[in-house]
Amino acid sequence: MGTVRLVVGVDGGGSTTVAAVADERGRILGEAVEGTCAHTRVGFDGAAAAVDRAVSAALRAAGAPTHALAHAACLLSGLDLPEEAAALHERLAPRPWARGGLTLDNDVLAVLRAGTTAPDAAAVVCGTGMNAIAVRGDGRRAQLLAVGRPSGDWGGGLGLADAVLWHAARAEDGRGPRTALHDALLSWTGASDLRSLAAEVVRGRRDPVAWVDRVPEVFALAATDPIAARLVERQGAEIGHCAAAVLGQVGLQAATVPVVVGGGIGSCGDARLEAAARRTLGERAPGAVLTVLAEQPVVGAVREALLALAG
């Protein structure tokens, strides 16, 4: 009987880093969860340390030594530029668990691999931020450059947090309509008024990232608040626009292909969000079939490791 080869998949998002060790059949043997490995928040050394802790803990859960892995696939938030991938590769490749082989890529690929095995497909991740990818069976691939406002990004938890602040400030001084977002934001932050909160943001004493975790409450407010409803619909439409854009870049805008939506916001199950995403995607890529991710994204990272192992 031959030795069973093991792989590890890592899904690193804006809030958590999840690692799973699996055998060659994809059977999960051990998992672990650590804090964020987003280098934009903890630096490259912090990101590598978080990944290493997660993988090491998953190996312990699986009862496997660190040198037993045949391949590691780390699909991580914020890997958008070649120099970012190079910086993390330099820090992760020497780890004992990475010496069998290491794949580094963006976490949007984990969403795609977890949601479909179709050779032609697309995926959108909508969590703390947003990104989208499309792949073809012939090897062609397109991915958005998701580095924030300079690359045209809007949405995700950060985009929505910033939009809540904007609408709440306008509601307070009368430039915009009244909205429940105003009182909600004061409750989230403990601020006495929006004028002082905005001043603290400008001075660098506050960052909208601090209330990103409260953004899902916007979806509940949308049932009765028109401004919140418009934000949710805009977010849904942006999911559709992102998917259609990458499909067009690889010539799949007219094809019947699956589009997988994941991330904490993208897969939250909100009917208004999904309806807006389907409507926009249907207008721009009529054959695309939108599905919400049911698996954990780390399953997609494991599948990417197994694909690399198969060569």
Secondary structure, DSSP 8 states (H G I E B T S, - for coil): -----EEEEEEE-SSEEEEEEEETT--EEEEEEEE---HHHHHHHHHHHHHHHHHHHHHHHHT--GGGEEEEEEEETT--SHHHHHHHHHHHTTSGGGTT-EEEEETHHHHHHHH---SSEEEEEESSSEEEEEE-TTS-EEE---SSGGGT---HHHHHHHHHHHHHHHHHHTSS---HHHHHHHHHH--S-HHHHHHHHHTTS--GGGGGGGTTHHHHHTTT-HHHHHHHHHHHHHHHHHHHHHHHHTT-TTS--EEEEESTTTTS--HHHHHHHHHHHHHH-TT-EEEE--S-HHHHHHHHHHHHHH-
